[in-house]
Amino acid sequence: MANQGLIGAGISIAGFPGNAPAIGVRETREHLMKLTRRTVLAASAATLGSSLAAPAVKASPGWPTRQPIKLIATFPPGGTADTISRILAPKLSAGLGTQVVVENRPGAGGTIGSDLAAKAPPDGYTLVISHASPLGIAPGIYPKLPYNVITDFTHVTLIGHTPNVLIVPGDSPYKTLADYIAAAKARPDEIAFGSSGIGSNTHLMGELLGSLAGIKLKHVPYRGSAPSLQDMLAGAIPSMFDPITTNVPHINSGKVRLLAVSSDKRLDMYPNAPTFAEQGFPKLTTSTWVGVSGPKGMSPDVVARLYDELQKAYKAPEVVERFKEVVLLPGDKPMTPAEYTAFVGDFAALWAGVSKSAGIELELG
């Protein structure tokens, strides 16, 4: 797909195919597990510096003292961010003793909701499900991103990550990834894939598969996973890339067929679904991660309370079971706010390198 440009976005993919840059789950995890003391301290210093520079809005003593607490999901209902937020919200409400309300603010690959969270008062009453696309990938592809992923946020903790998948309708003629690629080679620019938005990680996965396989796919961006899935099931598009989280019920019912999974190895839940790697594409091992963040300048006491309640929430047996059901994989160990801040910064830096090498640049619109 070299020099063809991302469909409808005017992005050149210099250097593809053959030597396409990519970040895999294993590669990313290994890099991030090597967080040095200097990195963590630098991230802590950045967060502290932003707190000192933030408006003088303080959390009320004994926070929370009023309700509701708004938890922004940066994608539409039915998407990964929405699903995770609605699993966590009841447990957080119970733990904090006040109502936690999910508010969907989708658009522009999650950057609209993320920007709203970044610009909210840092009083502890606006939080956001931080997401790989708007915080990890967007900084590398949007030169005019309205926020800085480190200095404009208070990052609390990582919740987990979920593999991405290539899916087709259950009655699709494409039974395997090889079938799909063969069809795309026979009909260049005709086989479309849906994504959760221009510049999202699922968008880039589709472009990367096209590069590596030597095919030209047509990108159809949506304002999140749910509308993309709805159109695919209605026959408007023949395929989509998406986090597996939102597709589990449809996979189980047979409405959706898994062609490939981006995990390092086959998922226990779907042992018959092959990975991209075992089908000849080891660079397609990206995942979608989610966490909880808030605006810069949040009180350390509020952050500590939130961190504690989040640890309790996602370790609760019923939450663990729900996360298993939607294939949200927890980290090896809980990330502290400083570690999560460093994680976000390192992930953004890694993807910025990928975007630069690939010549990817977008305008928010």
ChimeraX attribute file (.defattr): number of C-alpha atoms within 10 A of each C-alpha:
attribute: neighborCount
match mode: 1-to-1
recipient: residues
	/A:1	22
	/A:2	18
	/A:3	13
	/A:4	14
	/A:5	16
	/A:6	24
	/A:7	17
	/A:8	11
	/A:9	15
	/A:10	13
	/A:11	17
	/A:12	18
	/A:13	24
	/A:14	18
	/A:15	16
	/A:16	22
	/A:17	20
	/A:18	11
	/A:19	9
	/A:20	18
	/A:21	19
	/A:22	22
	/A:23	18
	/A:24	18
	/A:25	19
	/A:26	14
	/A:27	14
	/A:28	19
	/A:29	15
	/A:30	11
	/A:31	14
	/A:32	18
	/A:33	12
	/A:34	9
	/A:35	14
	/A:36	11
	/A:37	10
	/A:38	9
	/A:39	18
	/A:40	19
	/A:41	14
	/A:42	15
	/A:43	23
	/A:44	19
	/A:45	14
	/A:46	19
	/A:47	24
	/A:48	18
	/A:49	14
	/A:50	20
	/A:51	22
	/A:52	13
	/A:53	12
	/A:54	17
	/A:55	13
	/A:56	13
	/A:57	13
	/A:58	15
	/A:59	19
	/A:60	13
	/A:61	9
	/A:62	8
	/A:63	18
	/A:64	19
	/A:65	13
	/A:66	11
	/A:67	13
	/A:68	15
	/A:69	21
	/A:70	19
	/A:71	25
	/A:72	27
	/A:73	29
	/A:74	33
	/A:75	30
	/A:76	22
	/A:77	21
	/A:78	18
	/A:79	28
	/A:80	30
	/A:81	29
	/A:82	24
	/A:83	19
	/A:84	24
	/A:85	25
	/A:86	19
	/A:87	17
	/A:88	21
	/A:89	20
	/A:90	16
	/A:91	21
	/A:92	22
	/A:93	18
	/A:94	13
	/A:95	17
	/A:96	17
	/A:97	14
	/A:98	17
	/A:99	19
	/A:100	24
	/A:101	19
	/A:102	21
	/A:103	21
	/A:104	20
	/A:105	21
	/A:106	24
	/A:107	20
	/A:108	23
	/A:109	31
	/A:110	29
	/A:111	25
	/A:112	18
	/A:113	23
	/A:114	30
	/A:115	22
	/A:116	18
	/A:117	28
	/A:118	25
	/A:119	16
	/A:120	15
	/A:121	20
	/A:122	26
	/A:123	22
	/A:124	23
	/A:125	22
	/A:126	23
	/A:127	29
	/A:128	30
	/A:129	28
	/A:130	31
	/A:131	27
	/A:132	22
	/A:133	25
	/A:134	26
	/A:135	23
	/A:136	25
	/A:137	25
	/A:138	29
	/A:139	24
	/A:140	22
	/A:141	22
	/A:142	18
	/A:143	12
	/A:144	11
	/A:145	17
	/A:146	17
	/A:147	18
	/A:148	13
	/A:149	23
	/A:150	20
	/A:151	23
	/A:152	22
	/A:153	28
	/A:154	30
	/A:155	31
	/A:156	27
	/A:157	26
	/A:158	29
	/A:159	23
	/A:160	20
	/A:161	22
	/A:162	23
	/A:163	22
	/A:164	23
	/A:165	29
	/A:166	24
	/A:167	27
	/A:168	28
	/A:169	23
	/A:170	17
	/A:171	12
	/A:172	15
	/A:173	12
	/A:174	20
	/A:175	14
	/A:176	17
	/A:177	18
	/A:178	14
	/A:179	13
	/A:180	18
	/A:181	20
	/A:182	14
	/A:183	16
	/A:184	21
	/A:185	18
	/A:186	12
	/A:187	13
	/A:188	13
	/A:189	14
	/A:190	15
	/A:191	20
	/A:192	18
	/A:193	24
	/A:194	30
	/A:195	30
	/A:196	32
	/A:197	25
	/A:198	26
	/A:199	27
	/A:200	25
	/A:201	27
	/A:202	29
	/A:203	25
	/A:204	22
	/A:205	23
	/A:206	24
	/A:207	24
	/A:208	24
	/A:209	21
	/A:210	21
	/A:211	22
	/A:212	19
	/A:213	19
	/A:214	17
	/A:215	23
	/A:216	26
	/A:217	24
	/A:218	21
	/A:219	25
	/A:220	19
	/A:221	25
	/A:222	20
	/A:223	20
	/A:224	27
	/A:225	27
	/A:226	21
	/A:227	19
	/A:228	26
	/A:229	30
	/A:230	12
	/A:231	16
	/A:232	20
	/A:233	19
	/A:234	11
	/A:235	13
	/A:236	13
	/A:237	21
	/A:238	21
	/A:239	28
	/A:240	26
	/A:241	25
	/A:242	33
	/A:243	29
	/A:244	25
	/A:245	25
	/A:246	22
	/A:247	24
	/A:248	17
	/A:249	14
	/A:250	15
	/A:251	18
	/A:252	11
	/A:253	10
	/A:254	13
	/A:255	15
	/A:256	22
	/A:257	24
	/A:258	23
	/A:259	22
	/A:260	23
	/A:261	29
	/A:262	29
	/A:263	23
	/A:264	19
	/A:265	15
	/A:266	18
	/A:267	16
	/A:268	9
	/A:269	12
	/A:270	13
	/A:271	10
	/A:272	10
	/A:273	18
	/A:274	20
	/A:275	26
	/A:276	24
	/A:277	18
	/A:278	13
	/A:279	13
	/A:280	12
	/A:281	16
	/A:282	16
	/A:283	20
	/A:284	26
	/A:285	25
	/A:286	28
	/A:287	27
	/A:288	25
	/A:289	25
	/A:290	25
	/A:291	23
	/A:292	23
	/A:293	29
	/A:294	29
	/A:295	28
	/A:296	28
	/A:297	26
	/A:298	29
	/A:299	19
	/A:300	14
	/A:301	13
	/A:302	22
	/A:303	19
	/A:304	14
	/A:305	16
	/A:306	20
	/A:307	21
	/A:308	15
	/A:309	18
	/A:310	24
	/A:311	15
	/A:312	15
	/A:313	22
	/A:314	21
	/A:315	13
	/A:316	13
	/A:317	11
	/A:318	13
	/A:319	17
	/A:320	16
	/A:321	14
	/A:322	17
	/A:323	21
	/A:324	14
	/A:325	13
	/A:326	20
	/A:327	22
	/A:328	24
	/A:329	15
	/A:330	19
	/A:331	13
	/A:332	9
	/A:333	7
	/A:334	16
	/A:335	19
	/A:336	17
	/A:337	24
	/A:338	21
	/A:339	24
	/A:340	25
	/A:341	28
	/A:342	25
	/A:343	26
	/A:344	25
	/A:345	20
	/A:346	18
	/A:347	20
	/A:348	23
	/A:349	16
	/A:350	18
	/A:351	22
	/A:352	20
	/A:353	16
	/A:354	19
	/A:355	23
	/A:356	15
	/A:357	16
	/A:358	21
	/A:359	17
	/A:360	22
	/A:361	19
	/A:362	18
	/A:363	13
	/A:364	16
	/A:365	5
